[in-house]
Amino acid sequence: MKSLKTGIGLGVLLVCVLGCGHAFAQDREDYKARMAGAAAVMKTDVNEAFRQYLETRAIYAGADVDFGLGRAYQRLFQCEQAKYYFTQVMVAYDLPESNATFQRAVASFDEVSTCDGWQQLKLKCEIPAGGYVMIDNDRFSTCWDRPYSMPDGKHTFKIVDAEGHETTKVLTFESGKAPQQLTLAVAPEKVEAQTVEIERTYEVKERFSPALYWGLIAGGVAIAGVGGVFGALANSARADEQKWADYMGLYASHPDQYEMYKKKRDSANDDVKLNHTLMYSFIGVGAAVAVTGAALAIVSAVSGKERVESNPVSTYVMPGVDGLSMGLGVSF
């Protein structure tokens, strides 16, 4: 009976480990391509670089990924998150102080170490289609709703539309001061005649299917639940072990009975060890699968969603003698 239980447990564990091992196998070339792509796009869109680093970290964990994610947060003026990932590089991977990534993380951490007192900015951007925002020398496709922690000094904010028309604001920040607010929008005189599509029907597609990440989370919980079952079996075997040990004490002067109960106690002890091993194995595998599902859910949440339009109603805005005029049209 014990050998059958052992065979079933090890068989289930082997299937889970082989399946999960395939899912977690790291393709070195894919990793290098992802990291190079994120570093390159940082020059043209910090938001997209952040998304790519976050997606890469969900698949490949490592010091270089954490440093890239920290730099993206730093350029997004989210200094607390930046400090967290720079600290991860310095303490979580046992890197020697001579390591280049370790040294870059230390230098970058020093740049944001005093950010707790930096003045904050509540930034609202009305970015037109095809437009973008520049903060100092960095380019952004969107503005975040959360406050920006701004280093002391002057900073330049610029919004540019698809035709190159731009509006620039310069603000000065000082640590300890109350938060500032800024709304960036293309100046009214820069508005050109344009058509805005109002979707009547559309389909929103996430980067990862909810069925995928919820399936991983549910599967991880289920696998961990199997570990709980083995934990219960281990507790039961522990009780049997104690029971047979008590009988050994009662029959210490009867060699035959003593040996019989000793064998039962030893067998129960083996069951305790086996069930404990299976319990920790299943819980570990289940936790890993569930964490992967949660990471994919986070990446899907922060990634842009694709809309498929159907039968749109069109509106148009046109400068006129008395101001702006608006019209409505339908495509047949």
Sequence and secondary structure as in RCSB ss.txt:
>XXXX:A:sequence
MKSLKTGIGLGVLLVCVLGCGHAFAQDREDYKARMAGAAAVMKTDVNEAFRQYLETRAIYAGADVDFGLGRAYQR
LFQCEQAKYYFTQVMVAYDLPESNATFQRAVASFDEVSTCDGWQQLKLKCEIPAGGYVMIDNDRFSTCWDRPYSM
PDGKHTFKIVDAEGHETTKVLTFESGKAPQQLTLAVAPEKVEAQTVEIERTYEVKERFSPALYWGLIAGGVAIAG
VGGVFGALANSARADEQKWADYMGLYASHPDQYEMYKKKRDSANDDVKLNHTLMYSFIGVGAAVAVTGAALAIVS
AVSGKERVESNPVSTYVMPGVDGLSMGLGVSF
>XXXX:A:secstr
 HHHHHHHHHHHHHHHHHHHHHHH   HHHHHHHHHHHHHHTTT HHHHHHHHHHHHHH   HHHHHHHHHHHHH
TT HHHHHHHHHHHHHSS   TT HHHHHHHHHHHHHTTGGGSEEEEEEEE  TT EEEETTEEESS  SS EEE
 SEEEEEEEE TTS EEEEEEEE TTS  EEEEEE  GGG   EEEEE SEEEEE SS HHHHHHHHHHHHHHHH
HHHHHHHHHHHHHHHHHHHHHHHHHTTT HHHHHHHHHHHHHHHHHHHHHHHHHHHHHHHHHHHHHHHHHHHHHH
HHS  EEEEES EEEEEEEETTEEEEEEEE  
